[in-house]
Amino acid sequence: METYTFLREFADSWALLALTLIFLGVVVFAFRPGSRALHDDAASIPLRDDRAPCSGGCPDCGNCKTVDFGVTK
C-alpha cells in the first residue's frame, strides 16, 4: 500500500472520528453545568476598572496624573 493511500484512508476514518470526539469534548466542557459563573467572570474582564481611586496623598499629587505603572496621561 502506498503511503498516500494509507494516509488518505486514515484521515477519512480514524482521524475524522478523533477530531469529531475532540470537538464534542470541547463543546461539552464549555457548556457543562456550573460553568456559567466562570464564563460570566471571564466576559466581564474588559469592563473592570482595577485602578484605585485617587486619595490625594501622593507626594507630588496633581490629582494623580500618573496611573498604572507610572504611565503619564
PyMOL Python script that loads the backbone (N, CA, C, O; Angstrom):
from pymol import cmd

cmd.read_pdbstr("""\
ATOM      1  N   MET A   1       0.836  -1.169   0.000  1.00  0.00           N
ATOM      2  CA  MET A   1       0.000   0.000   0.000  1.00  0.00           C
ATOM      3  C   MET A   1       0.892   1.248   0.000  1.00  0.00           C
ATOM      4  O   MET A   1       1.878   1.345   0.731  1.00  0.00           O
ATOM      5  N   GLU A   2       0.512   2.154  -0.819  1.00  0.00           N
ATOM      6  CA  GLU A   2       1.244   3.394  -0.928  1.00  0.00           C
ATOM      7  C   GLU A   2       1.038   4.256   0.315  1.00  0.00           C
ATOM      8  O   GLU A   2       0.008   4.163   0.983  1.00  0.00           O
ATOM      9  N   THR A   3       2.015   5.081   0.611  1.00  0.00           N
ATOM     10  CA  THR A   3       1.923   5.942   1.782  1.00  0.00           C
ATOM     11  C   THR A   3       0.744   6.909   1.651  1.00  0.00           C
ATOM     12  O   THR A   3      -0.004   7.110   2.607  1.00  0.00           O
ATOM     13  N   TYR A   4       0.583   7.493   0.498  1.00  0.00           N
ATOM     14  CA  TYR A   4      -0.513   8.441   0.297  1.00  0.00           C
ATOM     15  C   TYR A   4      -1.863   7.770   0.503  1.00  0.00           C
ATOM     16  O   TYR A   4      -2.745   8.338   1.147  1.00  0.00           O
ATOM     17  N   THR A   5      -2.031   6.580  -0.032  1.00  0.00           N
ATOM     18  CA  THR A   5      -3.289   5.858   0.093  1.00  0.00           C
ATOM     19  C   THR A   5      -3.571   5.527   1.554  1.00  0.00           C
ATOM     20  O   THR A   5      -4.703   5.661   2.018  1.00  0.00           O
ATOM     21  N   PHE A   6      -2.543   5.095   2.274  1.00  0.00           N
ATOM     22  CA  PHE A   6      -2.713   4.769   3.686  1.00  0.00           C
ATOM     23  C   PHE A   6      -3.119   6.011   4.484  1.00  0.00           C
ATOM     24  O   PHE A   6      -4.049   5.960   5.290  1.00  0.00           O
ATOM     25  N   LEU A   7      -2.421   7.120   4.257  1.00  0.00           N
ATOM     26  CA  LEU A   7      -2.735   8.342   4.980  1.00  0.00           C
ATOM     27  C   LEU A   7      -4.119   8.869   4.607  1.00  0.00           C
ATOM     28  O   LEU A   7      -4.824   9.415   5.455  1.00  0.00           O
ATOM     29  N   ARG A   8      -4.503   8.713   3.363  1.00  0.00           N
ATOM     30  CA  ARG A   8      -5.834   9.161   2.926  1.00  0.00           C
ATOM     31  C   ARG A   8      -6.925   8.344   3.603  1.00  0.00           C
ATOM     32  O   ARG A   8      -7.921   8.906   4.060  1.00  0.00           O
ATOM     33  N   GLU A   9      -6.755   7.040   3.674  1.00  0.00           N
ATOM     34  CA  GLU A   9      -7.742   6.189   4.343  1.00  0.00           C
ATOM     35  C   GLU A   9      -7.787   6.481   5.842  1.00  0.00           C
ATOM     36  O   GLU A   9      -8.864   6.492   6.436  1.00  0.00           O
ATOM     37  N   PHE A  10      -6.628   6.716   6.455  1.00  0.00           N
ATOM     38  CA  PHE A  10      -6.572   7.033   7.878  1.00  0.00           C
ATOM     39  C   PHE A  10      -7.297   8.347   8.159  1.00  0.00           C
ATOM     40  O   PHE A  10      -8.062   8.443   9.119  1.00  0.00           O
ATOM     41  N   ALA A  11      -7.058   9.355   7.326  1.00  0.00           N
ATOM     42  CA  ALA A  11      -7.693  10.652   7.524  1.00  0.00           C
ATOM     43  C   ALA A  11      -9.199  10.562   7.319  1.00  0.00           C
ATOM     44  O   ALA A  11      -9.957  11.261   7.991  1.00  0.00           O
ATOM     45  N   ASP A  12      -9.638   9.717   6.406  1.00  0.00           N
ATOM     46  CA  ASP A  12     -11.067   9.581   6.138  1.00  0.00           C
ATOM     47  C   ASP A  12     -11.801   8.824   7.238  1.00  0.00           C
ATOM     48  O   ASP A  12     -13.016   8.970   7.367  1.00  0.00           O
ATOM     49  N   SER A  13     -11.110   8.032   8.023  1.00  0.00           N
ATOM     50  CA  SER A  13     -11.810   7.218   9.018  1.00  0.00           C
ATOM     51  C   SER A  13     -11.427   7.598  10.441  1.00  0.00           C
ATOM     52  O   SER A  13     -12.202   8.273  11.119  1.00  0.00           O
ATOM     53  N   TRP A  14     -10.266   7.189  10.906  1.00  0.00           N
ATOM     54  CA  TRP A  14      -9.900   7.341  12.313  1.00  0.00           C
ATOM     55  C   TRP A  14      -9.603   8.783  12.703  1.00  0.00           C
ATOM     56  O   TRP A  14      -9.976   9.217  13.793  1.00  0.00           O
ATOM     57  N   ALA A  15      -8.945   9.522  11.837  1.00  0.00           N
ATOM     58  CA  ALA A  15      -8.654  10.920  12.169  1.00  0.00           C
ATOM     59  C   ALA A  15      -9.944  11.726  12.229  1.00  0.00           C
ATOM     60  O   ALA A  15     -10.090  12.596  13.088  1.00  0.00           O
ATOM     61  N   LEU A  16     -10.872  11.451  11.336  1.00  0.00           N
ATOM     62  CA  LEU A  16     -12.164  12.129  11.365  1.00  0.00           C
ATOM     63  C   LEU A  16     -12.905  11.810  12.656  1.00  0.00           C
ATOM     64  O   LEU A  16     -13.494  12.700  13.269  1.00  0.00           O
ATOM     65  N   LEU A  17     -12.881  10.566  13.067  1.00  0.00           N
ATOM     66  CA  LEU A  17     -13.522  10.163  14.314  1.00  0.00           C
ATOM     67  C   LEU A  17     -12.864  10.854  15.511  1.00  0.00           C
ATOM     68  O   LEU A  17     -13.559  11.354  16.396  1.00  0.00           O
ATOM     69  N   ALA A  18     -11.542  10.885  15.542  1.00  0.00           N
ATOM     70  CA  ALA A  18     -10.824  11.516  16.657  1.00  0.00           C
ATOM     71  C   ALA A  18     -11.132  13.009  16.731  1.00  0.00           C
ATOM     72  O   ALA A  18     -11.386  13.520  17.822  1.00  0.00           O
ATOM     73  N   LEU A  19     -11.118  13.721  15.613  1.00  0.00           N
ATOM     74  CA  LEU A  19     -11.397  15.154  15.608  1.00  0.00           C
ATOM     75  C   LEU A  19     -12.848  15.446  15.991  1.00  0.00           C
ATOM     76  O   LEU A  19     -13.126  16.452  16.643  1.00  0.00           O
ATOM     77  N   THR A  20     -13.767  14.575  15.590  1.00  0.00           N
ATOM     78  CA  THR A  20     -15.163  14.737  15.991  1.00  0.00           C
ATOM     79  C   THR A  20     -15.316  14.576  17.491  1.00  0.00           C
ATOM     80  O   THR A  20     -16.046  15.342  18.119  1.00  0.00           O
ATOM     81  N   LEU A  21     -14.642  13.594  18.081  1.00  0.00           N
ATOM     82  CA  LEU A  21     -14.707  13.384  19.521  1.00  0.00           C
ATOM     83  C   LEU A  21     -14.063  14.548  20.289  1.00  0.00           C
ATOM     84  O   LEU A  21     -14.564  14.950  21.339  1.00  0.00           O
ATOM     85  N   ILE A  22     -12.973  15.078  19.772  1.00  0.00           N
ATOM     86  CA  ILE A  22     -12.340  16.239  20.406  1.00  0.00           C
ATOM     87  C   ILE A  22     -13.287  17.431  20.366  1.00  0.00           C
ATOM     88  O   ILE A  22     -13.436  18.138  21.363  1.00  0.00           O
ATOM     89  N   PHE A  23     -13.923  17.658  19.233  1.00  0.00           N
ATOM     90  CA  PHE A  23     -14.869  18.769  19.105  1.00  0.00           C
ATOM     91  C   PHE A  23     -16.023  18.617  20.091  1.00  0.00           C
ATOM     92  O   PHE A  23     -16.392  19.573  20.773  1.00  0.00           O
ATOM     93  N   LEU A  24     -16.587  17.422  20.165  1.00  0.00           N
ATOM     94  CA  LEU A  24     -17.687  17.195  21.096  1.00  0.00           C
ATOM     95  C   LEU A  24     -17.238  17.375  22.544  1.00  0.00           C
ATOM     96  O   LEU A  24     -17.999  17.886  23.365  1.00  0.00           O
ATOM     97  N   GLY A  25     -16.012  16.962  22.867  1.00  0.00           N
ATOM     98  CA  GLY A  25     -15.484  17.156  24.216  1.00  0.00           C
ATOM     99  C   GLY A  25     -15.343  18.623  24.565  1.00  0.00           C
ATOM    100  O   GLY A  25     -15.650  19.022  25.688  1.00  0.00           O
ATOM    101  N   VAL A  26     -14.886  19.433  23.625  1.00  0.00           N
ATOM    102  CA  VAL A  26     -14.747  20.875  23.865  1.00  0.00           C
ATOM    103  C   VAL A  26     -16.118  21.512  24.064  1.00  0.00           C
ATOM    104  O   VAL A  26     -16.281  22.364  24.938  1.00  0.00           O
ATOM    105  N   VAL A  27     -17.099  21.112  23.272  1.00  0.00           N
ATOM    106  CA  VAL A  27     -18.450  21.671  23.412  1.00  0.00           C
ATOM    107  C   VAL A  27     -19.053  21.283  24.755  1.00  0.00           C
ATOM    108  O   VAL A  27     -19.651  22.124  25.424  1.00  0.00           O
ATOM    109  N   VAL A  28     -18.907  20.025  25.160  1.00  0.00           N
ATOM    110  CA  VAL A  28     -19.431  19.588  26.455  1.00  0.00           C
ATOM    111  C   VAL A  28     -18.726  20.322  27.582  1.00  0.00           C
ATOM    112  O   VAL A  28     -19.371  20.712  28.555  1.00  0.00           O
ATOM    113  N   PHE A  29     -17.415  20.521  27.475  1.00  0.00           N
ATOM    114  CA  PHE A  29     -16.665  21.246  28.501  1.00  0.00           C
ATOM    115  C   PHE A  29     -17.147  22.687  28.618  1.00  0.00           C
ATOM    116  O   PHE A  29     -17.289  23.205  29.726  1.00  0.00           O
ATOM    117  N   ALA A  30     -17.397  23.329  27.499  1.00  0.00           N
ATOM    118  CA  ALA A  30     -17.814  24.732  27.520  1.00  0.00           C
ATOM    119  C   ALA A  30     -19.214  24.899  28.089  1.00  0.00           C
ATOM    120  O   ALA A  30     -19.487  25.900  28.751  1.00  0.00           O
ATOM    121  N   PHE A  31     -20.101  23.954  27.852  1.00  0.00           N
ATOM    122  CA  PHE A  31     -21.485  24.073  28.286  1.00  0.00           C
ATOM    123  C   PHE A  31     -21.816  23.180  29.478  1.00  0.00           C
ATOM    124  O   PHE A  31     -22.984  22.871  29.717  1.00  0.00           O
ATOM    125  N   ARG A  32     -20.802  22.768  30.220  1.00  0.00           N
ATOM    126  CA  ARG A  32     -21.051  21.902  31.371  1.00  0.00           C
ATOM    127  C   ARG A  32     -21.797  22.664  32.457  1.00  0.00           C
ATOM    128  O   ARG A  32     -21.690  23.887  32.550  1.00  0.00           O
ATOM    129  N   PRO A  33     -22.552  21.941  33.275  1.00  0.00           N
ATOM    130  CA  PRO A  33     -23.271  22.607  34.362  1.00  0.00           C
ATOM    131  C   PRO A  33     -22.287  23.234  35.350  1.00  0.00           C
ATOM    132  O   PRO A  33     -21.253  22.645  35.666  1.00  0.00           O
ATOM    133  N   GLY A  34     -22.615  24.415  35.825  1.00  0.00           N
ATOM    134  CA  GLY A  34     -21.779  25.088  36.806  1.00  0.00           C
ATOM    135  C   GLY A  34     -20.702  25.969  36.219  1.00  0.00           C
ATOM    136  O   GLY A  34     -19.958  26.600  36.971  1.00  0.00           O
ATOM    137  N   SER A  35     -20.590  26.038  34.907  1.00  0.00           N
ATOM    138  CA  SER A  35     -19.524  26.854  34.320  1.00  0.00           C
ATOM    139  C   SER A  35     -19.998  28.261  33.980  1.00  0.00           C
ATOM    140  O   SER A  35     -19.209  29.082  33.512  1.00  0.00           O
ATOM    141  N   ARG A  36     -21.260  28.546  34.206  1.00  0.00           N
ATOM    142  CA  ARG A  36     -21.791  29.865  33.853  1.00  0.00           C
ATOM    143  C   ARG A  36     -21.083  30.979  34.625  1.00  0.00           C
ATOM    144  O   ARG A  36     -20.763  32.023  34.057  1.00  0.00           O
ATOM    145  N   ALA A  37     -20.839  30.759  35.910  1.00  0.00           N
ATOM    146  CA  ALA A  37     -20.173  31.792  36.711  1.00  0.00           C
ATOM    147  C   ALA A  37     -18.768  32.071  36.180  1.00  0.00           C
ATOM    148  O   ALA A  37     -18.340  33.225  36.151  1.00  0.00           O
ATOM    149  N   LEU A  38     -18.051  31.040  35.762  1.00  0.00           N
ATOM    150  CA  LEU A  38     -16.707  31.223  35.215  1.00  0.00           C
ATOM    151  C   LEU A  38     -16.745  32.007  33.904  1.00  0.00           C
ATOM    152  O   LEU A  38     -15.919  32.890  33.671  1.00  0.00           O
ATOM    153  N   HIS A  39     -17.711  31.674  33.056  1.00  0.00           N
ATOM    154  CA  HIS A  39     -17.817  32.372  31.771  1.00  0.00           C
ATOM    155  C   HIS A  39     -18.248  33.827  31.968  1.00  0.00           C
ATOM    156  O   HIS A  39     -17.754  34.717  31.276  1.00  0.00           O
ATOM    157  N   ASP A  40     -19.161  34.070  32.904  1.00  0.00           N
ATOM    158  CA  ASP A  40     -19.564  35.449  33.177  1.00  0.00           C
ATOM    159  C   ASP A  40     -18.404  36.271  33.732  1.00  0.00           C
ATOM    160  O   ASP A  40     -18.245  37.442  33.386  1.00  0.00           O
ATOM    161  N   ASP A  41     -17.594  35.654  34.595  1.00  0.00           N
ATOM    162  CA  ASP A  41     -16.431  36.347  35.138  1.00  0.00           C
ATOM    163  C   ASP A  41     -15.418  36.674  34.042  1.00  0.00           C
ATOM    164  O   ASP A  41     -14.878  37.781  34.008  1.00  0.00           O
ATOM    165  N   ALA A  42     -15.159  35.732  33.158  1.00  0.00           N
ATOM    166  CA  ALA A  42     -14.214  35.964  32.062  1.00  0.00           C
ATOM    167  C   ALA A  42     -14.747  37.020  31.092  1.00  0.00           C
ATOM    168  O   ALA A  42     -13.970  37.794  30.531  1.00  0.00           O
ATOM    169  N   ALA A  43     -16.060  37.054  30.892  1.00  0.00           N
ATOM    170  CA  ALA A  43     -16.646  38.022  29.963  1.00  0.00           C
ATOM    171  C   ALA A  43     -16.575  39.442  30.510  1.00  0.00           C
ATOM    172  O   ALA A  43     -16.562  40.397  29.734  1.00  0.00           O
ATOM    173  N   SER A  44     -16.529  39.598  31.826  1.00  0.00           N
ATOM    174  CA  SER A  44     -16.527  40.940  32.397  1.00  0.00           C
ATOM    175  C   SER A  44     -15.123  41.504  32.607  1.00  0.00           C
ATOM    176  O   SER A  44     -14.995  42.630  33.085  1.00  0.00           O
ATOM    177  N   ILE A  45     -14.084  40.776  32.273  1.00  0.00           N
ATOM    178  CA  ILE A  45     -12.708  41.241  32.478  1.00  0.00           C
ATOM    179  C   ILE A  45     -12.430  42.571  31.752  1.00  0.00           C
ATOM    180  O   ILE A  45     -11.847  43.462  32.371  1.00  0.00           O
ATOM    181  N   PRO A  46     -12.809  42.755  30.491  1.00  0.00           N
ATOM    182  CA  PRO A  46     -12.503  44.030  29.831  1.00  0.00           C
ATOM    183  C   PRO A  46     -13.225  45.231  30.439  1.00  0.00           C
ATOM    184  O   PRO A  46     -12.795  46.369  30.250  1.00  0.00           O
ATOM    185  N   LEU A  47     -14.302  44.995  31.155  1.00  0.00           N
ATOM    186  CA  LEU A  47     -15.101  46.088  31.700  1.00  0.00           C
ATOM    187  C   LEU A  47     -14.669  46.487  33.102  1.00  0.00           C
ATOM    188  O   LEU A  47     -15.170  47.477  33.636  1.00  0.00           O
ATOM    189  N   ARG A  48     -13.767  45.756  33.703  1.00  0.00           N
ATOM    190  CA  ARG A  48     -13.332  46.051  35.057  1.00  0.00           C
ATOM    191  C   ARG A  48     -12.411  47.267  35.076  1.00  0.00           C
ATOM    192  O   ARG A  48     -11.655  47.507  34.135  1.00  0.00           O
ATOM    193  N   ASP A  49     -12.487  48.023  36.157  1.00  0.00           N
ATOM    194  CA  ASP A  49     -11.592  49.145  36.378  1.00  0.00           C
ATOM    195  C   ASP A  49     -10.840  48.848  37.665  1.00  0.00           C
ATOM    196  O   ASP A  49     -11.342  49.122  38.755  1.00  0.00           O
ATOM    197  N   ASP A  50      -9.648  48.292  37.549  1.00  0.00           N
ATOM    198  CA  ASP A  50      -8.891  47.823  38.697  1.00  0.00           C
ATOM    199  C   ASP A  50      -8.079  48.927  39.369  1.00  0.00           C
ATOM    200  O   ASP A  50      -7.469  48.684  40.410  1.00  0.00           O
ATOM    201  N   ARG A  51      -8.055  50.116  38.811  1.00  0.00           N
ATOM    202  CA  ARG A  51      -7.283  51.197  39.412  1.00  0.00           C
ATOM    203  C   ARG A  51      -7.999  51.720  40.652  1.00  0.00           C
ATOM    204  O   ARG A  51      -9.221  51.873  40.653  1.00  0.00           O
ATOM    205  N   ALA A  52      -7.251  51.987  41.682  1.00  0.00           N
ATOM    206  CA  ALA A  52      -7.817  52.556  42.900  1.00  0.00           C
ATOM    207  C   ALA A  52      -8.097  54.035  42.678  1.00  0.00           C
ATOM    208  O   ALA A  52      -7.359  54.699  41.950  1.00  0.00           O
ATOM    209  N   PRO A  53      -9.150  54.561  43.295  1.00  0.00           N
ATOM    210  CA  PRO A  53      -9.422  55.986  43.139  1.00  0.00           C
ATOM    211  C   PRO A  53      -8.343  56.831  43.819  1.00  0.00           C
ATOM    212  O   PRO A  53      -7.674  56.372  44.745  1.00  0.00           O
ATOM    213  N   CYS A  54      -8.186  58.050  43.357  1.00  0.00           N
ATOM    214  CA  CYS A  54      -7.165  58.951  43.881  1.00  0.00           C
ATOM    215  C   CYS A  54      -7.493  59.333  45.315  1.00  0.00           C
ATOM    216  O   CYS A  54      -8.606  59.759  45.622  1.00  0.00           O
ATOM    217  N   SER A  55      -6.506  59.173  46.184  1.00  0.00           N
ATOM    218  CA  SER A  55      -6.698  59.573  47.582  1.00  0.00           C
ATOM    219  C   SER A  55      -6.125  60.950  47.848  1.00  0.00           C
ATOM    220  O   SER A  55      -6.358  61.519  48.914  1.00  0.00           O
ATOM    221  N   GLY A  56      -5.383  61.494  46.904  1.00  0.00           N
ATOM    222  CA  GLY A  56      -4.800  62.813  47.055  1.00  0.00           C
ATOM    223  C   GLY A  56      -3.598  62.836  47.976  1.00  0.00           C
ATOM    224  O   GLY A  56      -3.145  63.913  48.364  1.00  0.00           O
ATOM    225  N   GLY A  57      -3.064  61.668  48.340  1.00  0.00           N
ATOM    226  CA  GLY A  57      -1.963  61.615  49.284  1.00  0.00           C
ATOM    227  C   GLY A  57      -0.610  61.386  48.648  1.00  0.00           C
ATOM    228  O   GLY A  57       0.351  61.096  49.361  1.00  0.00           O
ATOM    229  N   CYS A  58      -0.498  61.500  47.362  1.00  0.00           N
ATOM    230  CA  CYS A  58       0.783  61.294  46.690  1.00  0.00           C
ATOM    231  C   CYS A  58       1.716  62.456  47.028  1.00  0.00           C
ATOM    232  O   CYS A  58       1.247  63.579  47.214  1.00  0.00           O
ATOM    233  N   PRO A  59       3.035  62.209  47.113  1.00  0.00           N
ATOM    234  CA  PRO A  59       3.968  63.288  47.415  1.00  0.00           C
ATOM    235  C   PRO A  59       3.928  64.409  46.379  1.00  0.00           C
ATOM    236  O   PRO A  59       4.036  65.583  46.734  1.00  0.00           O
ATOM    237  N   ASP A  60       3.778  64.060  45.120  1.00  0.00           N
ATOM    238  CA  ASP A  60       3.728  65.094  44.078  1.00  0.00           C
ATOM    239  C   ASP A  60       2.377  65.026  43.368  1.00  0.00           C
ATOM    240  O   ASP A  60       2.306  65.027  42.139  1.00  0.00           O
ATOM    241  N   CYS A  61       1.317  64.967  44.156  1.00  0.00           N
ATOM    242  CA  CYS A  61      -0.031  64.766  43.605  1.00  0.00           C
ATOM    243  C   CYS A  61      -0.537  66.024  42.918  1.00  0.00           C
ATOM    244  O   CYS A  61      -0.669  67.088  43.522  1.00  0.00           O
ATOM    245  N   GLY A  62      -0.808  65.861  41.666  1.00  0.00           N
ATOM    246  CA  GLY A  62      -1.505  66.892  40.904  1.00  0.00           C
ATOM    247  C   GLY A  62      -2.797  66.257  40.423  1.00  0.00           C
ATOM    248  O   GLY A  62      -3.099  66.254  39.230  1.00  0.00           O
ATOM    249  N   ASN A  63      -3.542  65.728  41.356  1.00  0.00           N
ATOM    250  CA  ASN A  63      -4.735  64.920  41.092  1.00  0.00           C
ATOM    251  C   ASN A  63      -4.389  63.662  40.314  1.00  0.00           C
ATOM    252  O   ASN A  63      -5.078  63.279  39.369  1.00  0.00           O
ATOM    253  N   CYS A  64      -3.325  63.044  40.729  1.00  0.00           N
ATOM    254  CA  CYS A  64      -2.884  61.727  40.212  1.00  0.00           C
ATOM    255  C   CYS A  64      -2.845  61.674  38.689  1.00  0.00           C
ATOM    256  O   CYS A  64      -3.667  61.010  38.058  1.00  0.00           O
ATOM    257  N   LYS A  65      -1.894  62.371  38.115  1.00  0.00           N
ATOM    258  CA  LYS A  65      -1.736  62.330  36.668  1.00  0.00           C
ATOM    259  C   LYS A  65      -1.023  61.061  36.236  1.00  0.00           C
ATOM    260  O   LYS A  65      -1.031  60.734  35.049  1.00  0.00           O
ATOM    261  N   THR A  66      -0.411  60.340  37.154  1.00  0.00           N
ATOM    262  CA  THR A  66       0.241  59.085  36.816  1.00  0.00           C
ATOM    263  C   THR A  66      -0.638  57.938  37.288  1.00  0.00           C
ATOM    264  O   THR A  66      -1.109  57.930  38.426  1.00  0.00           O
ATOM    265  N   VAL A  67      -0.850  56.990  36.423  1.00  0.00           N
ATOM    266  CA  VAL A  67      -1.647  55.816  36.747  1.00  0.00           C
ATOM    267  C   VAL A  67      -0.971  54.581  36.183  1.00  0.00           C
ATOM    268  O   VAL A  67      -0.246  54.657  35.191  1.00  0.00           O
ATOM    269  N   ASP A  68      -1.206  53.461  36.809  1.00  0.00           N
ATOM    270  CA  ASP A  68      -0.766  52.163  36.307  1.00  0.00           C
ATOM    271  C   ASP A  68       0.670  52.141  35.799  1.00  0.00           C
ATOM    272  O   ASP A  68       0.934  52.507  34.654  1.00  0.00           O
ATOM    273  N   PHE A  69       1.567  51.726  36.622  1.00  0.00           N
ATOM    274  CA  PHE A  69       2.966  51.523  36.281  1.00  0.00           C
ATOM    275  C   PHE A  69       3.686  52.815  35.923  1.00  0.00           C
ATOM    276  O   PHE A  69       4.675  52.781  35.191  1.00  0.00           O
ATOM    277  N   GLY A  70       3.220  53.933  36.414  1.00  0.00           N
ATOM    278  CA  GLY A  70       3.903  55.189  36.195  1.00  0.00           C
ATOM    279  C   GLY A  70       3.703  55.787  34.821  1.00  0.00           C
ATOM    280  O   GLY A  70       4.434  56.703  34.445  1.00  0.00           O
ATOM    281  N   VAL A  71       2.741  55.304  34.062  1.00  0.00           N
ATOM    282  CA  VAL A  71       2.480  55.854  32.734  1.00  0.00           C
ATOM    283  C   VAL A  71       1.759  57.168  32.903  1.00  0.00           C
ATOM    284  O   VAL A  71       0.733  57.221  33.581  1.00  0.00           O
ATOM    285  N   THR A  72       2.271  58.243  32.301  1.00  0.00           N
ATOM    286  CA  THR A  72       1.666  59.563  32.421  1.00  0.00           C
ATOM    287  C   THR A  72       0.626  59.764  31.344  1.00  0.00           C
ATOM    288  O   THR A  72       0.857  59.474  30.171  1.00  0.00           O
ATOM    289  N   LYS A  73      -0.514  60.261  31.755  1.00  0.00           N
ATOM    290  CA  LYS A  73      -1.572  60.541  30.779  1.00  0.00           C
ATOM    291  C   LYS A  73      -1.460  61.949  30.263  1.00  0.00           C
ATOM    292  O   LYS A  73      -2.265  62.368  29.432  1.00  0.00           O
TER     293      LYS A  73
END
""", "prot")
cmd.dss("prot")
cmd.show_as("cartoon", "prot")
cmd.util.cbc("prot")
cmd.orient("prot")
